[in-house]
Each structure stands twice: as C-alpha cells, then as structure tokens.
C-alpha cells in the first residue's frame, strides 16, 4: 500500500510502466474531468464517478488479483480502510469476472484521500472504500485507476517496495571509479516526504546535500595522509568523474557532466541502488565536466 500526496508522486515511479501511466494521469487531474471510463496506455483504465460516502460500508473489504488500484478523491474527502489480505476473513469467494473477493468488516489502517492525497493498493491489500470521514457522509468525486499486474510483476514490485521501505531515498554526492566501475566517496542524507512538503510550502524548489565535493575530497586526503594509507582521494578532484543527487519540485535529479553520457545505463543502476531512488533524471551541466569546478587548493 502507498498513501501519500501527489506532490511526492515521483518517489513511486519506476515499479512498472503501467503503474507509471496511472501515476502520471492522476498527477495532472482535477475535478473538471467528466465522469466516465477512460482507457489509457499500457492497459490502464480510469473510472471517474461520484458517490456518497457512508458511515459503514456493508460490503466490507475487497481485494483484487489482476489489478492494482490507484484511488484519488477529486472533490470532497473519503476514508479508505486498508488491511493486509492475510489478516481478514473471506465472506464472498473470488469472482474472476469481477476480479474481486469480499472480506468481513473490521478495524484497519484508515487513510483519508482528497486534498491531493491518494492511495495505491496491491492484490494483497484488502481495502474498504467510500467510508465517511468522521462518520459524516458527503458526495465525493473520485477516480479509480485499474492497473493490470501479473503475479510475476506483483512479486517483483513487492520486493522493490520492501527494499524501498528499508531505506529512504537520499540526496548526496559521489565520484565514479572508471577502472572498477563503482561509486566511491558517497556522502548522502535521507529525504523524507515531510521535508519535501515543508520545502514546497516555503517555496523552496531545490533540496540539496549540504557538503561540497572539494570538502569531502580534502578531508579524505588528509585522513589518508595521517594514517599513511593509499587513497583514491589524491590529485585534482575535478579530474575524477563526479555527480550530485538532488530533489527539485517533483523529482530527483542527478547532476553530472558529459563524461556520464556513454555510461548512463550503468550509472542509473549504481545510483538507484546506492541512493534508493525509485526514479530520477540526469541533468547535464558543464560545472560537472572533468576539470571544471573549484580546484585551486588541490595538489596536481
């Protein structure tokens, strides 16, 4: 299950092309969209409708096998109750045609969608939609996206989500070793959705790691000198491929020089793993080209 604000939607991209299609769709959606069913790319279906929320949903929990649900209230607010499928009692067996089974109503995790907040529920997430917030029924306009997923895709996505849960995405800096094809000198700081929202509220479009490459390089150089050990941190740090991971408005970016262009696929895998990034874009800037940057205080 994912419960978050659409401001942070880029954090969850990259799990599958179909899921990305759904996330991109709700990112630009508002209440002006007409009710109806819309077929999107990659087999994704969007259903826009209006319904009254209820203090109690007599149907109880539901769960699907062939589709992931993305749900967002476009007007009004709705409470969706969620619980792991293994923790609920089945009341109506799975119906292949409806792609749904029903489960007994009981306490669970309550998520309020609306005001930009959305949920994503997988086949092992039982969910009970259209509940009234604070028990007060209201008319809500919402979109439900049906995102196709196979069992194999689902298992792979769960593994990715588990890894994502264990480590928050980070901003930071790194160097790239052209001989060993690895990152080194990595310094990073975890970035939370709360920090992203607070920065957006303050009108701060860019979240950066505070340390500079030259500072880290100099510190590691002197450490190696004091301990009389071999080090990669010697010479001019600008002559070694380097980059910076940052957050800007709605996505992670990786600032690099032209040296990175032929290595993009390899670097993507290394950076995604090291910084726990579900999705990012490369931004090329001459400051990150070899030989560029402040190097006047480094030995040649």
Secondary structure, DSSP 8 states (H G I E B T S, - for coil): -EEEEGGGGGGGTTS-HHHHHHHHHHHT--TTS-SEEEE-GGG-EEEEEEEE-BSS-TT-EEE-SSEEEEEEEEES-EEEEEEEGGGS-EEEEEETTTTEEEE-----EEEEEBTTEEEEE-TTEEEEEEE-GGG---EEEEEEEEEE--HHHHHHHHHHHHHHHHS--EEEEEEEETTTTEEEEEEEEE--HHHHHHHHHTT--EE--S--HHHHHHHHHHHHHHHT---S--S-GGGS-EEEEEEETTEEEEEE-GGGGGGHHHHHHHHHHHHT-S-EEEEE-GGGSTT-S--TTS--
